[in-house]
């Protein structure tokens, strides 16, 4: 057995120290919130934009059938799709710009 600590071990130890400090309320750690996209929410975003399912899907690089399944509750968007839907909800032009470049 060795007493020498590896770089990975030191990084893990530091990370656990941060987590402990956060739990004790000593530090704030950054976080990202990804909204759970319910079918009703996806439907309302699309309707607010006055787009058909097909036009919504085409504009944002989505599959129209997937959008339909999400809206009707037959499927739940995966994490990547939820992130994209969150950006579409908050700043749809950012997605349009990114896809047009």
Phi and psi restraints in degrees (value plus and minus 20) as a CYANA .aco file:
   2 UNK   PHI    -134.2   -94.2
   2 UNK   PSI     131.8   171.8
   3 UNK   PHI    -120.1   -80.1
   3 UNK   PSI     -22.7    17.3
   4 UNK   PHI     -96.0   -56.0
   4 UNK   PSI     109.4   149.4
   5 UNK   PHI    -114.9   -74.9
   5 UNK   PSI     119.8   159.8
   6 UNK   PHI    -103.6   -63.6
   6 UNK   PSI     145.4   185.4
   7 UNK   PHI     -80.2   -40.2
   7 UNK   PSI     -59.9   -19.9
   8 UNK   PHI     -83.9   -43.9
   8 UNK   PSI     -63.7   -23.7
   9 UNK   PHI     -80.7   -40.7
   9 UNK   PSI     -61.2   -21.2
  10 UNK   PHI     -85.7   -45.7
  10 UNK   PSI     -58.5   -18.5
  11 UNK   PHI     -86.1   -46.1
  11 UNK   PSI     -61.9   -21.9
  12 UNK   PHI     -84.3   -44.3
  12 UNK   PSI     -62.8   -22.8
  13 UNK   PHI     -80.9   -40.9
  13 UNK   PSI     -63.1   -23.1
  14 UNK   PHI     -84.3   -44.3
  14 UNK   PSI     -62.5   -22.5
  15 UNK   PHI     -83.5   -43.5
  15 UNK   PSI     -62.0   -22.0
  16 UNK   PHI     -85.2   -45.2
  16 UNK   PSI     -54.4   -14.4
  17 UNK   PHI     -83.0   -43.0
  17 UNK   PSI     -60.8   -20.8
  18 UNK   PHI     -83.0   -43.0
  18 UNK   PSI     -64.8   -24.8
  19 UNK   PHI     -80.9   -40.9
  19 UNK   PSI     -65.2   -25.2
  20 UNK   PHI     -80.0   -40.0
  20 UNK   PSI     -63.2   -23.2
  21 UNK   PHI     -84.2   -44.2
  21 UNK   PSI     -57.7   -17.7
  22 UNK   PHI     -85.7   -45.7
  22 UNK   PSI     -65.7   -25.7
  23 UNK   PHI     -81.1   -41.1
  23 UNK   PSI     -57.1   -17.1
  24 UNK   PHI     -98.6   -58.6
  24 UNK   PSI     -24.4    15.6
  25 UNK   PHI      61.3   101.3
  25 UNK   PSI      -3.6    36.4
  26 UNK   PHI    -104.1   -64.1
  26 UNK   PSI     -46.7    -6.7
  27 UNK   PHI    -159.6  -119.6
  27 UNK   PSI     133.4   173.4
  28 UNK   PHI    -120.7   -80.7
  28 UNK   PSI     110.8   150.8
  29 UNK   PHI    -124.6   -84.6
  29 UNK   PSI     124.0   164.0
  30 UNK   PHI     -86.8   -46.8
  30 UNK   PSI     128.6   168.6
  31 UNK   PHI    -162.9  -122.9
  31 UNK   PSI     138.6   178.6
  32 UNK   PHI    -140.3  -100.3
  32 UNK   PSI     113.4   153.4
  33 UNK   PHI    -129.4   -89.4
  33 UNK   PSI     102.4   142.4
  34 UNK   PHI    -129.8   -89.8
  34 UNK   PSI      98.9   138.9
  35 UNK   PHI     -90.9   -50.9
  35 UNK   PSI     115.5   155.5
  36 UNK   PHI     -87.9   -47.9
  36 UNK   PSI     102.1   142.1
  37 UNK   PHI    -112.5   -72.5
  37 UNK   PSI      82.7   122.7
  38 UNK   PHI     -98.9   -58.9
  38 UNK   PSI     141.4   181.4
  39 UNK   PHI     -77.8   -37.8
  39 UNK   PSI     -60.4   -20.4
  40 UNK   PHI     -84.4   -44.4
  40 UNK   PSI     -59.0   -19.0
  41 UNK   PHI     -87.5   -47.5
  41 UNK   PSI     -65.2   -25.2
  42 UNK   PHI     -80.6   -40.6
  42 UNK   PSI     -64.1   -24.1
  43 UNK   PHI     -79.2   -39.2
  43 UNK   PSI     -64.3   -24.3
  44 UNK   PHI     -87.7   -47.7
  44 UNK   PSI     -55.9   -15.9
  45 UNK   PHI     -83.3   -43.3
  45 UNK   PSI     -66.5   -26.5
  46 UNK   PHI     -84.5   -44.5
  46 UNK   PSI     -62.6   -22.6
  47 UNK   PHI     -87.6   -47.6
  47 UNK   PSI     -57.4   -17.4
  48 UNK   PHI     -79.2   -39.2
  48 UNK   PSI     -53.3   -13.3
  49 UNK   PHI    -105.0   -65.0
  49 UNK   PSI     -23.9    16.1
  50 UNK   PHI      36.4    76.4
  50 UNK   PSI      27.6    67.6
  51 UNK   PHI    -140.7  -100.7
  51 UNK   PSI     122.0   162.0
  52 UNK   PHI     -89.5   -49.5
  52 UNK   PSI     147.4   187.4
  53 UNK   PHI     -77.3   -37.3
  53 UNK   PSI     -64.8   -24.8
  54 UNK   PHI     -84.0   -44.0
  54 UNK   PSI     -63.7   -23.7
  55 UNK   PHI     -88.0   -48.0
  55 UNK   PSI     -58.1   -18.1
  56 UNK   PHI     -81.1   -41.1
  56 UNK   PSI     -68.4   -28.4
  57 UNK   PHI     -81.5   -41.5
  57 UNK   PSI     -65.4   -25.4
  58 UNK   PHI     -83.4   -43.4
  58 UNK   PSI     -64.1   -24.1
  59 UNK   PHI     -83.4   -43.4
  59 UNK   PSI     -56.6   -16.6
  60 UNK   PHI    -130.5   -90.5
  60 UNK   PSI      -6.5    33.5
  61 UNK   PHI      50.2    90.2
  61 UNK   PSI      13.4    53.4
  62 UNK   PHI    -128.4   -88.4
  62 UNK   PSI     144.5   184.5
  63 UNK   PHI    -108.1   -68.1
  63 UNK   PSI     105.9   145.9
  64 UNK   PHI     -80.3   -40.3
  64 UNK   PSI     -56.2   -16.2
  65 UNK   PHI     -87.0   -47.0
  65 UNK   PSI     -58.1   -18.1
  66 UNK   PHI     -83.2   -43.2
  66 UNK   PSI     -64.0   -24.0
  67 UNK   PHI     -78.8   -38.8
  67 UNK   PSI     -64.7   -24.7
  68 UNK   PHI     -80.5   -40.5
  68 UNK   PSI     -67.0   -27.0
  69 UNK   PHI     -82.9   -42.9
  69 UNK   PSI     -58.3   -18.3
  70 UNK   PHI     -83.7   -43.7
  70 UNK   PSI     -68.6   -28.6
  71 UNK   PHI     -83.0   -43.0
  71 UNK   PSI     -54.9   -14.9
  72 UNK   PHI    -111.2   -71.2
  72 UNK   PSI     -16.7    23.3
  73 UNK   PHI      57.2    97.2
  73 UNK   PSI      -8.3    31.7
  74 UNK   PHI     -99.3   -59.3
  74 UNK   PSI     -45.3    -5.3
  75 UNK   PHI    -159.6  -119.6
  75 UNK   PSI     139.9   179.9
  76 UNK   PHI    -136.2   -96.2
  76 UNK   PSI     112.6   152.6
  77 UNK   PHI     -80.1   -40.1
  77 UNK   PSI     121.7   161.7
  78 UNK   PHI     -93.2   -53.2
  78 UNK   PSI     156.5   196.5
  79 UNK   PHI     -78.2   -38.2
  79 UNK   PSI     -64.6   -24.6
  80 UNK   PHI     -82.0   -42.0
  80 UNK   PSI     -62.1   -22.1
  81 UNK   PHI     -86.2   -46.2
  81 UNK   PSI     -57.8   -17.8
  82 UNK   PHI     -83.7   -43.7
  82 UNK   PSI     -59.2   -19.2
  83 UNK   PHI     -83.1   -43.1
  83 UNK   PSI     -67.6   -27.6
  84 UNK   PHI     -80.1   -40.1
  84 UNK   PSI     -64.2   -24.2
  85 UNK   PHI     -83.7   -43.7
  85 UNK   PSI     -54.6   -14.6
  86 UNK   PHI     -84.3   -44.3
  86 UNK   PSI     -64.0   -24.0
  87 UNK   PHI     -86.2   -46.2
  87 UNK   PSI     -61.4   -21.4
  88 UNK   PHI     -78.8   -38.8
  88 UNK   PSI     -62.5   -22.5
  89 UNK   PHI     -84.3   -44.3
  89 UNK   PSI     -62.0   -22.0
  90 UNK   PHI    -107.0   -67.0
  90 UNK   PSI     -56.2   -16.2
  91 UNK   PHI    -173.0  -133.0
  91 UNK   PSI      53.8    93.8
  92 UNK   PHI     -79.1   -39.1
  92 UNK   PSI     -51.1   -11.1
  93 UNK   PHI     -87.3   -47.3
  93 UNK   PSI     -47.8    -7.8
  94 UNK   PHI     -82.3   -42.3
  94 UNK   PSI     -61.0   -21.0
  95 UNK   PHI     -88.3   -48.3
  95 UNK   PSI     -64.4   -24.4
  96 UNK   PHI     -79.4   -39.4
  96 UNK   PSI     -65.0   -25.0
  97 UNK   PHI     -82.8   -42.8
  97 UNK   PSI     -63.2   -23.2
  98 UNK   PHI     -85.4   -45.4
  98 UNK   PSI     -57.7   -17.7
  99 UNK   PHI     -97.9   -57.9
  99 UNK   PSI     -39.2     0.8
 100 UNK   PHI    -110.7   -70.7
 100 UNK   PSI     -26.4    13.6
